[in-house]
Amino acid sequence: MLTKGDDYPLHQTPEPVMYAGHDRRFYERYFFNGYSREFDLFFAMGMGIYPCANLIDASFCVTWQGVQHNLHASRVLGFERMDLWTGPIRLEIVEPLKTLRILIEDNEHGIRGDLSFHARIEAIEEPRQSMRHGARVIMDCTRLTQLGSYSGWLEIKGRRIEVTPDRFLGTRDRSWGVRGVGAHDTQLIIPPVDFQTCFLWAQLNFEDLGICYGTFEDAQGKVWHSHGVIAPVGGGEAVTVASGKVTPRFKPGTRHASDAVLDMVREDGTKVEITMEFQPMQFYMRGLGYFHQEWGHGMYHGPSAVHYETFDHREVNEAVFDFNHVETCCKARMVDDDGRIREGVGVMEQLIVGPHGPSGFKDFMDVAV
């Protein structure tokens, strides 16, 4: 089957672009977050393309004045992977790896916008993320990460907010490969394996550089994937760190950090310590479909569907699984080996499920005391 992509020199095999291997869980995904330096507004967008399922879905969320607004959309892809829209949510690649544009067109739910992401650092290719349970592939994907600023505007229930690069910073990532999307597999893994993960992902913006660090750990705290870079603003080669470690301190009654320290060691042995002081502005990833019972990634909702929901922060129970996966804004203080101090802002994504020895968690969703 030929599609628009076949007119571009992007082929990796003799197959047309539409054919994405043999695993129905193959996906392509875009993710963006953005926040004001004052932490009074946060927005996020995710879009997933599932060629083997012939589906595309997207969500746009904005947190403002204590309420997280979540707009979801899904449609049948029609086998055209180049058509990056569903419902009122649209994505444009203005200049690859530099500028991307998010459009939220008119809809009945009162959330509209036109936001352009402008890269502050070069796109970072993270090492391939691969995980198996026995012989079964659970995840096998590649991801790029990039820090940037935003320009444009948002409208929330009739209130228009101007978004300018001096005030609004954020992160985007782009991933593709295989992971758990669409309907659950009815063929059980033998022997059964309980779900466990500890994923911490810190993305920090300073005036002259950016920090991108992520880690996955097992129940004992053993790192099975880790990657960190220190990247200059304005372009130039990023420095990959030799090692890194995030040490969080948790809020009682949750699995969310109140503060954390990120220690990194460069290849030349010099050290960096970054203290993250988390702010009340917290974003619940469920709004983008993560672990959402109805609007999970790659689910079929008919030929076309749009849905809207809100989370009132005063009513959210952070001790339950539905609201465990978060991104939290932070003030960051970076101290280099030479004594230089930098002040910045950023976000750390947190997903800790199941036991995790270093954090003191012993079962699926016990919380800090």
DAMO-V58765 format. One record per backbone hydrogen bond with DSSP energy under -1.0 kcal/mol. CO is the residue of the C=O (numbers start at 1). NH is the residue of the N-H. E is the energy in kcal/mol with one decimal. If there is no record, write none. Layout:
((CO | NH | E) (CO | NH | E))
This chain:
((3 | 6 | -1.8) (4 | 7 | -1.8) (5 | 8 | -1.6) (8 | 10 | -2.5) (16 | 19 | -1.4) (23 | 26 | -1.9) (25 | 179 | -1.0) (27 | 177 | -2.0) (28 | 49 | -3.0) (29 | 175 | -1.9) (30 | 47 | -2.4) (31 | 173 | -2.2) (32 | 45 | -2.2) (33 | 171 | -1.3) (34 | 43 | -2.6) (35 | 169 | -2.1) (36 | 39 | -1.6) (41 | 36 | -1.9) (42 | 63 | -3.4) (43 | 34 | -2.5) (44 | 61 | -3.0) (45 | 32 | -2.5) (46 | 59 | -2.4) (47 | 30 | -2.6) (48 | 57 | -2.3) (49 | 28 | -2.0) (50 | 54 | -1.2) (50 | 55 | -1.6) (54 | 77 | -2.0) (55 | 50 | -2.8) (56 | 75 | -2.2) (57 | 48 | -2.8) (58 | 73 | -2.5) (59 | 46 | -2.2) (60 | 71 | -2.9) (61 | 44 | -2.4) (62 | 69 | -3.0) (63 | 42 | -1.8) (64 | 67 | -1.3) (66 | 313 | -2.5) (67 | 64 | -2.3) (68 | 311 | -2.2) (69 | 62 | -1.9) (70 | 309 | -2.1) (71 | 60 | -2.4) (72 | 307 | -2.3) (73 | 58 | -2.5) (74 | 305 | -2.7) (75 | 56 | -2.1) (77 | 80 | -1.1) (80 | 83 | -1.1) (82 | 84 | -1.2) (83 | 85 | -1.6) (84 | 91 | -2.6) (86 | 89 | -2.0) (88 | 105 | -3.0) (89 | 86 | -2.4) (90 | 103 | -2.7) (92 | 94 | -1.0) (92 | 101 | -2.7) (95 | 98 | -2.5) (95 | 99 | -2.3) (98 | 119 | -2.5) (99 | 95 | -2.4) (100 | 117 | -3.4) (101 | 92 | -2.6) (102 | 115 | -2.7) (103 | 90 | -2.5) (104 | 113 | -2.0) (107 | 110 | -1.1) (110 | 157 | -3.0) (112 | 155 | -2.8) (113 | 104 | -2.9) (114 | 153 | -2.0) (115 | 102 | -3.6) (116 | 151 | -1.7) (117 | 100 | -1.5) (118 | 149 | -2.3) (120 | 234 | -3.3) (124 | 145 | -2.2) (129 | 141 | -2.3) (131 | 138 | -2.6) (131 | 139 | -1.8) (133 | 136 | -1.9) (136 | 133 | -2.2) (139 | 131 | -2.9) (140 | 178 | -2.6) (141 | 129 | -3.0) (142 | 176 | -1.9) (143 | 126 | -2.9) (144 | 174 | -2.0) (145 | 124 | -3.2) (146 | 172 | -2.6) (147 | 120 | -2.9) (147 | 121 | -1.3) (148 | 170 | -1.9) (149 | 118 | -3.0) (151 | 116 | -3.0) (152 | 163 | -2.9) (153 | 114 | -2.4) (154 | 161 | -3.4) (155 | 112 | -2.2) (156 | 159 | -1.7) (159 | 156 | -2.7) (161 | 154 | -2.4) (163 | 152 | -2.1) (164 | 167 | -1.6) (164 | 168 | -2.4) (167 | 37 | -1.8) (168 | 150 | -1.9) (169 | 35 | -2.6) (170 | 148 | -2.3) (171 | 33 | -2.7) (172 | 146 | -2.2) (173 | 31 | -2.3) (174 | 144 | -2.6) (175 | 29 | -3.0) (176 | 142 | -2.3) (177 | 27 | -2.6) (178 | 140 | -2.9) (179 | 181 | -1.8) (197 | 353 | -2.6) (198 | 217 | -1.8) (199 | 351 | -2.1) (200 | 215 | -2.2) (201 | 349 | -2.7) (202 | 213 | -2.7) (203 | 347 | -2.1) (204 | 211 | -2.4) (205 | 345 | -2.1) (208 | 233 | -2.1) (209 | 206 | -2.3) (210 | 231 | -2.8) (211 | 204 | -2.6) (212 | 229 | -2.3) (213 | 202 | -2.7) (214 | 227 | -2.2) (215 | 200 | -2.0) (216 | 224 | -1.8) (216 | 225 | -1.2) (218 | 221 | -1.6) (219 | 357 | -3.3) (222 | 218 | -2.3) (225 | 216 | -2.8) (227 | 214 | -2.3) (228 | 241 | -2.3) (229 | 212 | -1.8) (230 | 239 | -2.9) (231 | 210 | -2.8) (232 | 235 | -1.0) (239 | 230 | -2.3) (243 | 265 | -2.4) (245 | 263 | -2.7) (247 | 261 | -1.8) (249 | 258 | -3.5) (249 | 259 | -1.3) (251 | 254 | -1.5) (254 | 368 | -2.5) (256 | 251 | -3.1) (258 | 278 | -1.2) (259 | 249 | -2.8) (260 | 276 | -3.3) (261 | 247 | -2.8) (262 | 274 | -2.5) (263 | 245 | -2.0) (264 | 272 | -2.6) (265 | 242 | -2.3) (265 | 243 | -1.4) (266 | 269 | -1.9) (270 | 266 | -3.1) (272 | 264 | -2.6) (273 | 335 | -3.0) (274 | 262 | -3.1) (275 | 333 | -2.2) (276 | 260 | -1.9) (277 | 331 | -2.3) (281 | 329 | -2.1) (283 | 327 | -2.3) (284 | 287 | -2.1) (285 | 288 | -1.9) (285 | 290 | -1.5) (286 | 289 | -2.0) (289 | 292 | -1.6) (296 | 299 | -1.1) (297 | 182 | -3.0) (303 | 76 | -2.1) (305 | 74 | -2.4) (307 | 72 | -3.3) (309 | 70 | -2.8) (311 | 68 | -2.7) (312 | 315 | -2.2) (317 | 320 | -1.4) (320 | 323 | -1.1) (321 | 324 | -1.8) (325 | 285 | -2.0) (326 | 350 | -2.9) (327 | 283 | -3.1) (328 | 348 | -2.0) (329 | 279 | -2.9) (330 | 346 | -1.9) (331 | 277 | -2.8) (332 | 344 | -2.9) (333 | 275 | -2.5) (334 | 342 | -2.5) (335 | 273 | -2.3) (336 | 339 | -2.0) (340 | 336 | -2.5) (342 | 334 | -2.7) (344 | 332 | -2.7) (345 | 205 | -3.4) (346 | 330 | -2.4) (347 | 203 | -2.8) (348 | 328 | -1.9) (349 | 201 | -2.0) (350 | 326 | -2.0) (351 | 199 | -2.8) (353 | 197 | -2.3) (356 | 361 | -1.7) (357 | 360 | -1.4) (361 | 356 | -2.2) (364 | 354 | -2.5) (368 | 253 | -3.5))
